[in-house]
């Protein structure tokens, strides 16, 4: 029973110590780390463009594959008739 009380007291002390150290940290103000709006818009547009180009290419490949699959299906259908 004494071991359990000792362990509980040690854990409570550790939690209290972590809490005190954490409360001593200075909270961020928010102004220093937040980028301004004009700086983020071109960056955001560049990200959208960098994603859009591969998507457009993949859509073209998908259409090509669909046409090839339709052509193959037609060829097989004609061969079986």
C-alpha positions in Angstrom: 0.0 0.0 0.0 2.9 2.3 0.8 4.3 1.8 -2.7 1.1 2.8 -4.3 0.9 6.0 -2.3 4.6 6.8 -3.1 4.0 6.2 -6.8 0.8 8.3 -6.8 2.7 11.2 -5.0 5.5 11.0 -7.5 3.2 11.1 -10.5 1.2 14.0 -9.0 4.5 15.9 -8.4 5.6 15.2 -12.0 2.3 16.5 -13.4 2.5 19.6 -11.3 6.1 20.3 -12.4 5.1 19.9 -16.0 2.2 22.2 -15.5 4.3 24.9 -13.9 6.9 24.7 -16.6 4.2 24.9 -19.3 2.5 27.9 -17.7 5.8 29.8 -17.6 6.0 29.7 -21.4 5.1 33.0 -23.2 2.0 32.8 -25.4 2.6 33.8 -29.1 1.1 37.1 -30.0 0.0 36.0 -33.5 1.1 39.1 -35.3 4.8 38.0 -35.8 4.0 34.7 -37.4 1.0 35.5 -39.5 1.9 36.4 -43.1 0.2 39.3 -44.7 -2.6 38.7 -47.3 -0.8 40.0 -50.3 2.1 37.6 -49.7 -0.1 34.6 -49.5 -2.3 35.1 -52.5 0.4 34.6 -55.2 1.8 31.7 -53.2 -1.6 30.1 -53.0 -2.2 30.6 -56.7 1.1 29.0 -57.5 0.2 26.0 -55.4 -3.2 25.7 -57.2 -1.5 25.9 -60.6 1.1 23.3 -59.6 -1.7 20.9 -58.8 -3.9 21.8 -61.7 -1.4 21.0 -64.4 -0.8 17.3 -63.4 -4.6 16.9 -62.9 -5.3 18.2 -66.5 -2.7 15.8 -67.9 -4.1 12.9 -66.0 -7.6 13.7 -67.3 -6.2 13.6 -70.9 -4.6 10.3 -70.2 -7.9 9.0 -68.7 -9.8 10.0 -71.8 -7.2 8.3 -74.1 -7.5 5.1 -72.0 -11.3 5.2 -72.2 -11.2 5.5 -76.0 -8.7 2.7 -76.2 -10.8 0.5 -73.9 -14.0 1.2 -76.0 -12.1 0.4 -79.2 -10.8 -2.9 -77.7 -14.3 -3.7 -76.5 -15.7 -3.1 -80.0 -13.0 -5.2 -81.6 -13.8 -8.1 -79.2 -17.5 -7.7 -79.8 -17.0 -7.9 -83.5 -14.7 -10.9 -83.3 -17.3 -12.9 -81.2 -20.2 -12.2 -83.5 
